[in-house]
Amino acid sequence: MMRLERLRADHADALLEFERENRGYFARSVSDRGDAYFAGFASRHRALLAEQDAGLCHFHVLVDDRGELAGRVNLVDIEEGVAELGDRIGERAAGRGVATAGVEEVCRLAVSAYRLSALTAVTTLDNPASRAVLARNGFTVVEHISIDGRSGVRLQRRLVAT
């Protein structure tokens, strides 16, 4: 069982370890964050928390029953009730429904806690797992795009309070 937690200062060490442990895995499907990301992680983490406190973004981590970080699901670039959703699920948790459940929970929070009206997401066409997670969570393709020279899509989900 996974639980979704809003990003906090005390997640820094676990998040850095998660990113280091999964760096190669993530680089197979998205651009590598580069060495500078890891070297400046502490200050970047503080900056993310400041953005979150200002209401510009909402960052979340997925934590398993053992207390280990298994992924993250974020809402960024909030503007006029719309945010972009992004997720990173670690290799050990991949293929177990973690991404689908995490995105579903963040979609609920986007309506109930963050009062958003729509979410967008982007993914490459050669990332079927990401496209499947988004489709299962009600996202539909609104545009074909290029992401770092790769064919991709922009998707959207309208949010409705229940």
Secondary structure, 3 states (H helix, E strand, C coil): CCEEEECCHHHHHHHHHHHHHCHHHHHCCCCCCCHHHHHCHHHHHHHHHHHHHCCCCEEEEEECCCCCEEEEEEEEEEECCEEEEEEEECHHHCCCCHHHHHHHHHHHHHHHCCCCCEEEEEEECCCHHHHHHHHHCCCEEEEEEEECCEEEEEEEEECCCC
